[in-house]
């Protein structure tokens, strides 16, 4: 995997090895997978069977979730190069960031989503800080909005904090970034289990006192209230939300926590939106089930992350091109069915190419100048909304 995409792989490795309770929608990176994977297994997964999203599944669900509604959805594609610590990766400079941003803006959406890592502020990386600020200024000048999603700091994976200190640092982090960027949207918690590898005192078998606290939805609900208050205190116009994995009813502890927390969040009067990360067929179905059972209590509903697969290894496969186009059409129909306000496509490098991004500035500039059929489909769907 290139340096450009390293954050996803590092995140998942940490989650998979440190905490049995944790789960994350993004799966392991190509560089961490066994080289002995058989071609038949790879072919099956590339076809979509690894997560249940296949052409036949899309066709069957279209018949169930079809709707005549065509109100304009907000489209905030994920800005991979500027997220996590990718902004510090080899080959990434201001020109590359601008080229990637131009590609994303060409989709015709409303804004851009950045999972902003805190390392530039935590350990003082001035160049990355200034690049983040330049991106925000560019968005504003192009009448584009910014959605932030909390990406904590990669530093915490190597220098873990106690749960108490982690919460304090979290509140300080969102306060700093909200005051600096005044985003239109701020997802202050994205998939609670994603943060577990950054917290000290977690046992591999989930039996410790810290584990018990982290499995308690009331602990997370209290933190969420504090984060909402912190953001609103410095940026009152920012809409604040939470996102969870859409696999709410998978029987795993992570799904149980996400479901219980989301039920509490829906009742919070000062929370503006709830988000679902959708990468599997069950996540799409579970989200419908949750909303039918609990509603959204007047809050905006967001598809806060989504793609046709959970795994970078399969996302970057040319054999998925026609499936991705069909999935894009389905995604817009599904979003209308659940009454979503907006969507955030995640593996947006695929809008440029099904090859992994190179790690040189010249290579990345050329890379982000290309377009794939799924880019064209998203662009067409975005421009035709409401017509």
N, C-alpha and C positions, 0 to 999 in steps of 0.2 A: 504494500500500500504506500502511496506517496505521502510525503510530509504534509501535503495539503489536507489530507483526510485523516491524519493520525489521531485526532481527538476522539473520534467515534470508537476506534479500536481500543485506545487506552481506557476509555470509560467502561467499555463492556468487559474487558479483561478484569478490571478491578471489581466490578459487580459480581462477575461469575465466580471469582475465587475467594471473596472475603465474607460473604453473608448469604446464608441459605435462604433467608426470607426475601431477599431483594430480587427485583426483576426489572427489565427495561425493554422497551419496544425495539430499540436498535440492536441488532445481533452482532456477532463477532466480525472483525474485519478480515479481508482476504489473507493478510500476513499472519494472522493468528490461527488460521484453519489448517488442519492436517493436510500435508501434501499427498496423502494416500487416499483422499476422497476419490471414489470411483466415478468414472464418466457417467455411468447410469444414474448415480445419485445426484450428480451435478445437473444432469439433464432434467431430472424430475423436479429439482428445486427451481431451476431456471423457468420451467413451465408454470410455476406458481403453486405447486402442491405443498411446498414447505409452509405456506401460511394460508392456504385455502382459497387464495384469490386467483381464479382461473377464468378463462373466457366463458366457460359454461356456467360457472358460479355467477359471474356478472350478468349474463343473460337471464338466469333464473331469478336473481334478485331484482333486476330491472322491472320484471313483471309484478313484483310485490310492492316495491317502493317507488314506482312511477308516480309522478305528480305533474300537473299542468302548470304549477307555479314556476315563474322565471324571473323573480325579482333579482336585482343586482346583488351579487355576493361580493364582499370585500376579499381581495386576493392579496396575501402578504407572503410571498415566497421566502423561503429560508436562505439567508446569505451565509453560505458555508465558509467562504474564505475569511469573513470577518468574525466568525464565531469561535467559541472556546479559545484555545491558544493558536488556532490556525493563522491568525493575523501575524504571528511571529515566525511562521514557517519559512523554509528555504524557498526563495523565488518570489515570495509575496512582497510586493511594494505598492506604492500609491497607484501606479499605472495599472497594475493587475487588479487591484481592488476596484478601480473605476471601471475597468472593462467588464468585470464580473457584475458590478452594479448596473451597468448599461444593459447587459443581457437580461437581468431580472426585471428592470424597469420596462424593457421592451415587451414584456408579457401584457402590459396594459393594466396592471393591478393598482391597488390603492396605496400600497406601502411595501415595506421590507421587514422581515423578522430577523433579529440577531440574538443568538444565545450568547450574551456577552459575558465572557470570562473576566474575573476580577484581578487576575494576576498583574496586569499593567499598573493597577493602583496599589495592590497589596505588596508587590516587591519592586515597584518603581521601574516601569519600562516606558520611558517618556515617548518613544517613537510610536509604540502601539497606542498609547493614550491619544496622541495627536491624530493618528489615523482614524480612530473611532470618531473623534470630534469632526474631522473633515467629512467623513461619511454622513454624519448627522446634518452637517451644513449643506451638503450636496442634495440630500433628500429634501430638505426644506426648500431649497432653491428650485427644485423640480416638482414642487407641490406633492411630494410623496411623504407618507407618514411612517413613523417608526414603531414597531412592536418589539419590546425587549422581553426575553425570557431568561430567568435567572440561571446562569451556568456555574455559579459558585466560583471556585478558583482551583485550578489543577494542583496548585501548591498544597492544598489540603489532603491530597491523596498520599503525599509523602510526609506531611506534617499534620497529622490528624488532630482534631480538637475534641474536647469533651462535648457532650450534647449541649450543656449549658453555654459553653463558650461559642459553640457553633451557631447557636440561635442568636446570641448577641452579635456575632460577626455578620450574620445574615441580615439582621435588621439594619446594621450600619451600612452594609453593602448596598441594599436596595435604596436606602435613603440617599447615599452619595450619588448613585447612578440616576435616580429619578430626578434629583435636583440638577444634575449636570445636563441631562438629555431631554427631560420633559417628554417622554414618549407618549404617543397616543394610547398605547396599550402596554401593560406590564404584567406578564405572567410571573408572579413572584414565587410560586412553587410549581415546578414541572416534574411530575412523576416522583412522589416522595421517596420510593426505594432507590432512585438514582443517586441520592445523596449519601446513602448509608456507608459506602467505602471511605468517606471522608471523616467519619466520626469515630473517635477512640472508644474502646471498651466494648466493641461489638464482638460477640463470640461466633465462631464458625457454625455452631449448632443452634444458635439463637437462644441460649439458655441464661444469659446474663441479665443483670439489672438494667443495663443500657438497652438491651434488646427489648425488654418488656416496655420500657418507655417509648421506644421507637415504633412499637406495634400498637400503641395506644392512639386511636384517632383523635382523642381529646387533646393530647399533647400537640398534635399537628394543627388542630383547629385553633388552639390558643396562639400558636406561632403565626398562623395565617392572619388572625385578627391583628396581631402586632405589626405584621408586614403591610397590611392594608393601611393601617393608621400611619405608619412611617412614610409610605409613598404619598399619601394624600396630604400629609403635613407640609411637604415641600413642592408637590406638583398636583394641586387639587383637580385639574382637568384630566389627569391620566386615569384611564379605566384600568382597574386592577382585577386580575383573575387568577385562577388555578387550573392546571391541566393534569390529567391522570391518563394512564394507559386505558384504552378502550376495552381491554380484556378483563372486565370487572368481575365476571362470574366464572373464572377459570379454575376455581377451587384452590388456588394458591394463596398463601398469606399476603402476598403483595396485592392481589386483587381484592382480598377481604378488607385490607387497610384502605385502599383507594376508594372502594365503594362506601365504606363507613364514613370516611372523611368527606367525600363528595356530598353525602346526604346532609352532613352538618354544614358544609359550605353553602349549599343551596339556600339555607335558611338565613344566611348572614345578609343583613340589609345593606351593608356597605361594600359588598362584593359585586362587581359589575358583570363578570362573565365566568362561565365554566368551559373548560376545554377538554377535548378527547383526542388522544393520540391513536390513530387508526392505521395499522399495518397488517392486520389479519382479517379473515372473513368473520371470525368470532368477535373481533373488536367492533366491527360495523354492527353486527347483530346485538351484541351486549349493550352498545350505546343506545340503540333503539329501545331495548328492554328497560334500561335505566330511566330514560326520559319518559316512557309510557307509565312507569311506576311512580316516579318522583317528580316529574316536571322540571322546569328550570326556575320557577318562582319569579318570572319576569326578567331574568338575567339573559344576557346574550349567550348564545351557544356558539362555540368555535370548534372547528376541526383543527386543533392546535399543532399537530404534526400528522403527516400522512404520506404514504407511497404505496406502490403495488407489492412491495416486499419488505421484509424486516431487515434484509441482509445486504450490505454493500457488495458482497461478492456476486450476488445475483442482480442487484440493481444495475450494475455496470456490465450488462450482457446484451449484446445486439439482438439476441434471439427474443428478447422481451419487448421489442419495439411495438409490435402490433397490440400486444396485451396492454402496454402502457397507454396507448392511445384509447383503447376501449375503456380502461380504468379511469382515465381523465374524464371522459364523457359521463361515466357512471358516477364519479365523485360529485360533479355538479348537481346531478339529479338527486343523489342521496342527500347532499347538503340542503337542498330545497325541501326534501321530505321531512327532515328533522327540524326544519326551521332555523338553520344555522345562519349566523351573521357573516361569517367568513371562514376561509380555509388557508392553510399554510402547507403547501407542498414542500417535502423535506429534501429528497435527493436531487436538488436542483442542478447539480453539475451535469446530470443526465440531460438537461435541456440543451447542453452544448455538445456532449459526446457520450457514447457508451464506453469510451476508454477512460481509465483512471487518469486524473489530472497529472500532468508532468510536474517536476519540481524546479523548473527554471522560469525566470520571468518571461523570457521570449516565448517559451513553450506555452505558458499560461495565457499570454496575450493572444496567441493564435487559437488556443483551446476555446476561450470564451467568445471568440468571433464566430464559432460554428453554431449550427442549430440542428436539432433532431425533430422527427415527426411529433413527438410528445410536446415539445415546445410549441410547434405550430398549432397543435390541437388546443393547448391551454390558451394560447394567444387568441385563437378564434372563439373559444368558449367565453373568455373574458370580455372580448369586444362585442359579442352578440347578446350579452345579458340584457334582459328587459325588452328585447326587440321581437 
